[in-house]
């Protein structure tokens, strides 16, 4: 990366409990013999870590509970030096929890209990000074909408998980990142979207669109996939930083695909690569 941008991530913080299984259970079936691990997670925390490892100065704007899980969920971010002064603890509520199954092929199934993430209300929002903001939809959309309306710089929304997005929020978004399912959920709302749209297709890569027309397409490198959890978060952070650095659309998209692919090589959602690892893989 050419510059060290300051990025503020508005989003979720979870403690992830990950179980590796050969195959996902069918309805009513019990699968035994799984290997379980605990990791920090949440799309906000994942994107914060990814942006930091790629060289940005990062603030995480979010909410955790007043329980031991909060310390565990934030430990990696704290150890790596991400600014957590805008990530507040809420009394009387639990930290977000994600239960994740990962199959032998690296695919995942995820159930999230949002806890404090769902209690991040807009009236308590405080925003740091930053070159760009990145948000997702694991915190209340009203909070994201207020942030996007109050900030006049570059704003990226990763519209995940799939849910409707108010038109007034879309009008304030410069970069919208979705996968195929999320794009389908937004439907006709994308027809009038005037910003830059990135659609990811898993192992089939990603494409960039503006005003309905494709302007770039890229493929990820072939890697040995361990766990796809967090790949989309790393992709979003990498694409935002690449565009801020002035990279042309296809080069920015190619870098984001590479970062996303490298993230799948470790277990857990916070295995995104460093800038040096990305350059080594180019």
Buried (B, 14 or more C-beta within 10 A) or exposed (E): BEEEBBBBBBBBBBBBBBBBBEEEEEEEEEEEEEEEEEBBBBBBBBBBBBBBBBBBBBBBBBBBBBBEBBEBBBEBBEEEEBBBEBBBBBEEBBBBBBBBBBBEEBBBEBEBBBBBBBBBBBEEBEBBEBBBBBBBBBBBBBBBBBBBBEBEEBBBBBBBBBEEBEEEBBEBBBBBBBBEEBBEBBEEBBEEBEBBBBBBBBEEBBBBBBEEEEBBBBBBEEBEBBBBBBBBBBBBBBBBBBBBBEBEBEBBBBBBBBBBBBBBBBBBBBBBBBBEBBEEEE
